[in-house]
Amino acid sequence: MGEMVDIKEAAKIVGVSGARMRQLAIAGTIRAKKFGNAWAFEVDDVIAYRDSPRKVGRPKKVTPQ
């Protein structure tokens, strides 16, 4: 296991808010561990997420058929 950072530091590295970082962790988009009310992220995972290509913008609306 590598160096761990809290949600505030992880959000700073990625360039998002703490709330967004929490959403990513809950959704399983980025690996994290929860200790009580605190989240912990491995620095390597945070950097890998930051450097990965992502789609920009909102998802398209799906129209029912």
N, C-alpha and C positions, 0 to 999 in steps of 0.2 A: 504494500500500500504506500502511495506517495504522499506528498505534502497535501494537507487539507486546508481549505479556507472556508470562512463562513459565507452566508448568503450575500452580505454587503460587499465583501471582497470579490466574490464570484460575479456579482452584477456589475461591478466596476470593470472587471477584466473584459466581460462580454459587451458592455456598453448598454445595458438595459436596467430597468428598475428592479428593486428587490422583489416586488410583487410579480413581475414577469418571470424572474428567475424561479420563484416558488411555483408558478404555473408550469414552467418547463419541467421542474422536478416531479410534480404531482402527475403530469402527463407521461412521465417516463422518457421524455425527449433527451434529457441529460441525467446521468446517474447521480444520485445524491443519497445521503443517509440522514435520517431524522432522529435527533436525540432530544426527547421532550418536545419543546417548542422550537428548537434550533435546527437548522439545516446545515450540513457539511458537504462540501464538494471537493473532489480531487482536482488539483490544479491542472493536471494533464488532460482530464476530461473537459474542463472548462475551456482550456485553450483549443482543444480539438473541436469543440462545438463552435467557438468563435470563428475558427478558420474554415469551417465547413460551408459549402455553398448552400444557400437557402433561397426559396422563392420570396420575392418581394410583393407586398400588397395583401389584400384580403382574398380569401378563396372565392371562386365563382359561385354564384347561386345555382343550385340544382333545381330545375323545373320538373315537377311531376308529369308523368306521361299519361 
